[in-house]
Amino acid sequence: MDWFGGTTKTEGEGAAILQVSEVSLIVQELLDDSRLQEIWVQGEVTNYKHHSAGHRYFSLVENSDKNSWSLKCKMWRSSANTLSFDPQNGMKVIAFGSINHYAPYGEYSLIVQEILPAGEGEKHLLVERWKKELAAMGYFALERKRPLPRFPVKIGIVTSETGAVLQDIKNVIGRRYPLEIIVSPTAVQGEDAHQQIAAAIRRIDGKVDVIIVARGGGSFEDLFPFNHPEVVKAIAACRTPVVSAIGHEVDVTLSDLAADVRAPTPSAAAELCVPDRRSLAELQQSLSEKLRHALLQRLERAMEDVLDIRDRLRPRRFERRIHERRQETVDLVERLGRALNVRIECDRLALNQLRAIIEGYNPLKLLALGYCVIEKDAMIITTIDALSNGDNLDIRFIDGRCDVRVERIRHGRNI
């Protein structure tokens, strides 16, 4: 047996000898199970210590008739700073966190990220479950969101008749854009508040242009009815656009997720639902000025057009135009006449030249000078070589013809 070589097996047995570190690693691997990560654990707080560095150390215990179970817990300062209450020994709480194993000490503990009192914590878990179920059903889908009407005529308010919220909304609307307000009163907290809220929403749906569902600030418990699926479904089923204004800006309920628009406060909801009449008045004034300026420019252009047409229709203007056109016609005729004379003169000179050329080739003109034309068998004779003794010739003079007979041929090559 090797006592120093690490993991070995005894002869004849299957058991392995593990190092302490190996055991710790195996435990660590087992504790990494997803079932032990990001879990809620309920128990009673014991051995609670608030360390000077800001960390919190305590245990959660569960006592039964037969056994007592304990789970060590650590909450680091970054998470402890978000606590809304100070846990005390003996307090029943729900803690959210993950199991972690610290190998050097061989111990495991719950690293806590959030602590809630047991009753409130159960409701938090319930809201988380509702949120997942309603999201899966499409109640929070962005494509369901509708735009608010720009100029509503009637606004419905679902809230308590006795709270300051209603008066705040009325004051804002009265100051910005007075219009008809219809209140659908309801309780905003209590055991059956969610039923009343849902009924108030259904009661006013279709009778106004936009609905404001509002409530003032409060604790998670106070706002709990607005997380109820019945209220969420009533909002989602509305034909009328819904604006939610529940609690403060940091408070987000499931009703906020289902509404078409979420406002951080009831007053802000009123501002979102109606325009500001002062801004509208300023816009109207600006548009009126632009319209007046455009009309003036249009009138000026129209006046210029009228004056121009009137000038064109005046008799003197017509006479002047006719005189101008007549003068232009006379000038054109004169230019055409001059151009025609030039062309005629040019043509005449060309014709004379052609006539002279043609006259130069006229045989009759040669005959007038004493020359004659000798023809034999209707062919003009130009050389003596074309003649033979006894040929009959036709001689043409300028004033007649005669027939002759060749008696003797004399060649004159040397002439």
C-alpha positions in Angstrom: 0.0 0.0 0.0 1.3 3.4 -1.0 0.6 5.9 1.9 2.2 8.8 0.1 1.2 8.5 -3.6 -2.2 10.0 -3.4 -5.4 8.1 -4.2 -4.9 4.4 -4.0 -7.0 1.3 -3.4 -6.4 -1.3 -0.7 -5.6 -4.9 -1.9 -8.7 -6.9 -2.3 -11.0 -3.9 -1.8 -12.6 -1.3 -4.0 -12.5 1.6 -1.5 -10.3 4.6 -2.5 -8.3 6.7 -0.1 -9.1 10.4 -0.9 -7.2 13.5 0.0 -9.1 16.1 2.0 -8.9 18.5 -1.0 -10.4 15.8 -3.3 -13.3 15.3 -0.9 -13.9 19.1 -0.8 -13.9 19.2 -4.6 -16.4 16.4 -4.8 -18.6 18.2 -2.3 -18.2 21.4 -4.2 -19.3 19.7 -7.5 -22.3 18.2 -5.8 -23.4 21.5 -4.3 -23.2 23.2 -7.7 -26.4 21.4 -8.6 -28.9 23.9 -10.2 -31.5 22.9 -7.6 -29.3 24.7 -5.0 -28.7 27.9 -7.0 -30.9 31.0 -6.9 -33.4 29.5 -4.5 -35.8 30.8 -1.9 -35.4 29.4 1.6 -37.8 29.9 4.5 -36.8 29.7 8.1 -36.4 31.4 11.5 -33.4 33.8 12.0 -30.9 32.8 14.7 -27.4 33.9 15.7 -27.9 37.1 13.7 -24.7 39.3 13.6 -24.3 42.7 11.9 -20.5 42.8 11.1 -18.8 46.2 11.3 -17.8 45.9 7.7 -21.5 45.7 6.7 -21.8 42.0 6.2 -24.6 40.0 7.9 -24.1 36.5 9.3 -27.0 34.3 10.6 -28.6 30.9 10.4 -32.0 29.8 9.3 -33.5 27.1 11.5 -36.5 24.9 11.1 -37.8 23.1 14.2 -40.1 20.1 14.1 -41.3 17.7 16.7 -38.4 15.3 16.1 -35.6 17.3 14.5 -34.1 20.8 14.3 -32.5 21.8 11.0 -30.1 24.7 10.6 -28.5 26.4 7.5 -25.7 28.9 7.8 -26.2 32.1 5.9 -24.0 35.0 4.8 -25.1 38.3 3.3 -22.4 40.5 1.9 -22.5 44.2 2.3 -23.4 44.9 -1.3 -26.6 42.9 -0.8 -27.2 44.0 2.8 -27.4 47.6 1.8 -30.6 47.0 -0.1 -32.4 45.6 3.0 -35.7 47.4 3.7 -35.8 46.2 7.3 -33.4 45.0 10.0 -33.8 41.2 10.6 -34.0 40.1 14.2 -33.5 36.7 15.9 -36.7 34.7 16.0 -38.1 36.5 12.9 -39.5 34.2 10.2 -38.1 35.2 6.8 -37.7 34.1 3.2 -34.1 34.4 1.9 -33.1 34.3 -1.7 -29.6 33.1 -2.7 -27.4 30.2 -3.7 -25.6 27.5 -1.8 -21.8 27.9 -1.7 -19.1 25.6 -0.4 -15.9 27.0 1.2 -13.4 24.2 0.6 -10.7 25.3 3.1 -13.1 25.0 6.0 -15.2 22.2 4.5 -18.4 24.1 5.2 -21.3 25.2 3.0 -23.7 28.1 3.5 -26.4 30.1 1.7 -25.1 33.3 0.2 -28.1 35.5 0.6 -29.0 38.3 -1.9 -32.4 39.3 -0.6 -34.4 38.8 2.6 -38.2 39.4 3.0 -40.4 38.9 6.0 -42.2 35.6 5.6 -45.7 37.0 4.8 -44.5 39.6 2.4 -42.0 37.2 0.9 -44.7 34.8 0.0 -46.5 37.5 -1.8 -43.4 38.5 -3.6 -43.0 34.9 -4.8 -46.7 34.9 -5.8 -46.2 38.1 -7.8 -43.2 36.6 -9.6 -45.3 33.5 -10.5 -48.2 35.7 -11.8 -45.7 37.7 -13.8 -44.3 34.7 -15.6 -47.8 33.3 -16.2 -49.3 36.5 -17.5 -46.2 37.2 -19.7 -46.5 33.8 -21.2 -50.1 34.6 -22.1 -49.0 37.8 -23.9 -50.5 40.4 -21.5 -47.3 42.4 -21.4 -46.4 42.2 -25.1 -45.2 45.5 -26.6 -47.3 45.0 -29.8 -50.4 45.3 -27.7 -49.6 48.9 -26.6 -51.7 51.6 -28.1 -51.0 55.3 -28.6 -52.9 57.8 -26.5 -55.3 60.2 -28.3 -53.8 63.6 -28.9 -56.9 65.6 -28.1 -59.2 63.6 -25.8 -62.7 64.8 -25.0 -63.4 62.7 -21.9 -60.9 61.2 -19.4 -61.8 58.4 -17.0 -60.1 58.0 -13.7 -60.0 54.8 -11.7 -58.9 55.6 -8.1 -60.2 56.3 -4.6 -62.7 59.2 -4.3 -61.2 60.3 -1.0 -57.5 60.3 -1.8 -55.3 63.2 -2.9 -54.6 61.5 -6.1 -57.9 62.3 -7.7 -57.5 66.0 -6.8 -54.0 66.1 -8.1 -55.1 64.7 -11.5 -58.0 67.2 -11.7 -55.8 70.1 -10.9 -53.3 69.2 -13.6 -56.0 68.7 -16.2 -57.8 71.9 -15.2 -54.6 73.9 -15.6 -53.4 72.3 -18.8 -56.5 71.4 -20.8 -59.9 71.5 -19.1 -62.2 68.8 -20.3 -64.8 66.4 -19.0 -63.6 64.0 -16.2 -65.5 60.8 -15.3 -64.5 59.1 -12.1 -65.0 55.4 -11.6 -64.4 55.1 -7.8 -62.8 52.1 -6.2 -60.9 51.0 -3.1 -57.2 50.9 -3.8 -56.1 48.6 -1.0 -57.6 45.8 1.1 -58.6 42.2 0.8 -61.1 42.6 -2.1 -59.5 45.8 -3.6 -58.4 43.9 -6.8 -62.0 42.9 -7.5 -63.2 46.5 -7.1 -60.4 47.9 -9.2 -61.1 45.5 -12.0 -64.9 46.2 -11.8 -64.2 50.0 -11.9 -62.1 49.6 -15.0 -64.7 47.5 -16.8 -67.4 50.0 -15.8 -65.8 53.0 -17.4 -64.3 51.3 -20.5 -65.8 52.6 -23.8 -67.2 55.7 -22.1 -64.1 57.9 -22.3 -61.2 58.4 -24.6 -58.5 57.4 -22.2 -58.4 55.8 -18.7 -56.0 56.7 -15.8 -55.6 53.9 -13.2 -54.0 55.7 -10.3 -52.9 55.3 -6.7 -50.6 57.2 -4.4 -47.3 55.7 -2.9 -47.3 52.9 -0.4 -45.6 49.7 0.6 -45.5 46.5 -1.4 -48.4 45.3 0.7 -50.4 48.5 -0.1 -49.8 48.1 -3.9 -50.4 44.4 -3.9 -54.0 44.6 -5.4 -52.5 46.1 -8.6 -50.4 43.0 -9.1 -53.5 40.7 -9.1 -54.2 38.9 -12.4 -57.8 40.1 -12.3 -56.7 43.7 -12.5 -54.1 43.0 -15.2 -56.7 41.1 -17.3 -59.2 44.0 -16.9 -56.6 46.5 -18.2 -55.6 44.3 -21.1 -59.2 43.7 -22.1 -59.9 47.5 -22.3 -61.0 48.9 -25.6 -59.9 52.3 -24.3 -56.1 53.1 -23.9 -55.0 52.9 -20.3 -52.4 54.9 -18.4 -51.1 53.5 -15.2 -49.9 55.7 -12.3 -49.5 53.4 -9.4 -47.2 54.3 -6.4 -43.9 56.1 -7.0 -41.5 55.9 -9.9 -39.6 53.1 -8.3 -42.7 51.0 -7.8 -43.5 48.8 -10.7 -46.6 46.6 -10.6 -48.0 44.1 -13.0 -50.7 46.6 -13.9 -48.0 49.0 -15.1 -46.7 46.3 -17.4 -50.1 45.6 -18.9 -51.1 49.3 -19.4 -50.5 51.0 -22.7 -48.5 53.8 -21.0 -46.9 53.9 -17.6 -46.5 57.2 -15.8 -44.2 57.7 -12.8 -46.8 59.6 -10.8 -50.6 60.4 -11.1 -49.7 64.1 -11.9 -47.4 62.9 -14.7 -50.2 60.6 -16.0 -52.5 63.7 -16.3 -49.8 65.5 -18.2 -49.4 62.6 -20.6 -53.1 62.4 -21.3 -53.8 66.0 -22.2 -51.9 68.7 -24.1 -50.8 72.0 -22.6 -53.2 74.7 -23.8 -50.5 77.4 -23.4 -48.2 75.4 -25.7 -51.2 74.9 -28.1 -51.9 78.7 -28.0 -48.3 79.4 -28.8 -48.4 76.9 -31.6 -51.6 78.4 -32.9 -50.1 81.9 -32.8 -47.0 80.7 -34.7 -49.1 78.9 -37.3 -51.4 81.9 -37.7 -48.4 84.1 -38.3 -47.1 81.7 -40.9 -50.5 81.5 -42.6 -50.9 85.3 -42.6 -47.5 85.7 -44.1 -48.2 83.1 -46.8 -51.6 84.7 -47.6 -50.0 88.2 -47.9 -47.4 86.8 -50.3 -50.1 85.1 -52.3 -52.1 88.3 -52.5 -49.0 90.3 -53.6 -48.3 87.8 -56.4 -52.0 87.8 -57.4 -52.0 91.7 -57.4 -48.9 91.6 -59.7 -50.6 89.2 -62.0 -53.8 91.4 -62.1 -51.8 94.5 -62.9 -49.9 92.7 -65.6 -53.1 91.4 -67.2 -54.7 94.9 -67.0 -51.7 96.4 -68.8 -52.0 93.8 -71.5 -55.7 94.6 -72.0 -55.3 98.4 -72.3 -56.2 99.8 -75.8 -53.1 101.9 -76.0 -51.0 98.9 -75.2 -52.8 96.9 -77.9 -52.2 99.8 -80.4 -48.6 99.9 -79.4 -48.2 96.2 -79.8 -50.0 96.3 -83.2 -47.7 99.2 -84.4 -44.7 97.3 -83.2 -45.9 94.2 -85.1 -46.7 96.2 -88.2 -43.3 97.9 -88.2 -41.7 94.5 -87.7 -43.7 93.2 -90.7 -42.6 96.2 -92.9 -39.0 95.7 -91.9 -39.3 92.0 -92.7 -40.8 92.7 -96.1 -38.0 95.2 -96.9 -35.4 92.7 -95.8 -37.0 90.0 -97.9 -37.2 92.4 -100.9 -33.5 93.3 -100.6 -32.6 89.7 -100.3 -34.7 88.8 -103.3 -33.2 91.6 -105.4 -29.7 90.5 -104.5 -30.7 86.9 -105.4 -32.2 88.0 -108.7 -29.1 90.1 -109.6 -26.9 87.2 -108.7 -29.0 84.9 -110.9 -29.0 87.4 -113.7 -25.2 87.6 -113.7 -24.9 83.8 -113.7 -27.4 83.5 -116.6 -25.4 86.1 -118.7 -22.3 84.1 -118.1 -24.0 80.9 -119.1 -25.4 82.6 -122.2 -22.0 83.8 -123.2 -20.6 80.4 -122.8 -23.4 78.8 -124.8 -23.2 81.5 -127.5 -19.5 80.7 -127.8 -20.4 77.2 -128.7 -23.2 78.1 -131.2 -22.1 76.9 -134.7 -24.5 79.4 -136.4 -22.3 82.2 -135.0 -19.4 80.6 -136.9 -21.4 80.4 -140.1 -22.1 84.1 -139.9 -18.3 84.7 -140.1 -18.1 82.8 -143.5 -17.5 79.3 -142.3 -19.7 76.4 -143.5 -20.5 72.9 -142.4 -19.8 69.9 -144.7 -21.8 66.8 -144.2 -21.6 63.4 -145.8 -24.4 60.9 -145.3 -25.6 63.2 -142.5 -22.3 63.1 -140.8 -20.1 66.2 -140.3 -16.8 66.0 -142.1 -13.9 67.4 -140.1 -11.0 65.9 -142.1 -10.1 65.5 -145.8 -9.2 61.9 -145.1 -13.0 61.2 -144.8 -13.6 62.1 -148.4 -13.2 60.1 -151.6 -13.5 61.2 -155.2 -17.1 61.0 -156.4 -18.5 61.6 -152.9 -21.7 63.6 -152.7 -21.5 66.3 -150.0 -24.0 68.6 -148.4 -22.6 72.0 -147.6 -24.5 74.2 -145.1 -24.2 78.0 -145.0 -25.7 80.4 -142.6 -28.6 81.1 -145.0 -29.0 77.8 -146.9 -27.5 74.5 -148.3 -26.1 73.2 -151.5 -25.1 69.8 -152.9 -21.6 69.2 -154.4 -19.6 66.3 -155.9 -16.0 65.7 -155.1 -14.0 65.8 -158.3 -10.5 65.9 -156.9 -9.0 65.6 -153.4 -5.9 67.7 -152.5 -4.2 67.0 -149.2 -2.8 70.0 -147.4 -0.9 68.5 -144.4 1.7 71.2 -144.5 -0.7 74.0 -144.0 
